[in-house]
Amino acid sequence: MELYDVMRTAFSARDYTDDPVPDELLYRILDNSRFAPSGGNRQGWKVVVVRENKSKEKLAELAVPTAKKYAAQRIAGENPLNTIDPTSVDDQTIEDTSPLPKLRMTYVDAPIVLLVCVDLKVVASMDSELERIGVVSGASIYPFVWNILLSARNEGLGGRITTIPIAEEKKLQEYFRIPAHFAVCAVLTLGKPVKQLTKLSRKPVSVFTTLEFFDGNNF
């Protein structure tokens, strides 16, 4: 496929067929994805390929507490789990809220789940001393994550970035034997989508791009 076609049709696939993803295909996807940039070219990524149902069930289980919180805040009209606006939702409301019905399917029914981690010992966190949550470290791992999804799309597969289980990172590290200095950055589901979308809805450039200053003229 042409690069721009891949970029415009790589949607978040949630439903997959039963078609397996052969090792040689997954290897080819990762082999091309590894050319993503990273700070100092240190390539601090580590990928855990999850195929066993028991491990997928564990991911679904660990996702439940945060999924309930996400759903409760969304029902309340909030932008869930943002770090700026405090939530109005109490713990009991969260406990009484059901997670999204497809939560289990997201992990258990996907042919492959990839845990993408990054070695925090090699990442330069330029914003670590700012009075906000750190995001800059993502520059050394998310280009690689997105390369995986673009490569998958080029191969006729689909994928999705999920992050909900990462709220239980210590339990993830314990179960999957991940060293404490490796952060879990993304939980990718991967497989052949039941339906391939070819037209995605996104905001036009003029909505999110300005000239010279944040409040400058629209581009």
Secondary structure, 3 states (H helix, E strand, C coil): CCHHHHHHHCCECCCECCCCCCHHHHHHHHHHHCCCCCHHHCCCEEEEEECCHHHHHHHHHHHHHHHHHHHHHHHCCCCCCCCCCCCCCCHHHHHHCCCCCCHHHHHHCCCEEEEEEEECCCCCCCCCCCCCCCCHHHHHCHHHHHHHHHHHHHCCCEEEEECHHHHHHHHHHHHHCCCCCEEEEEEEEEECECCCCCCCCCCCHHHHCECCCCCCCEC
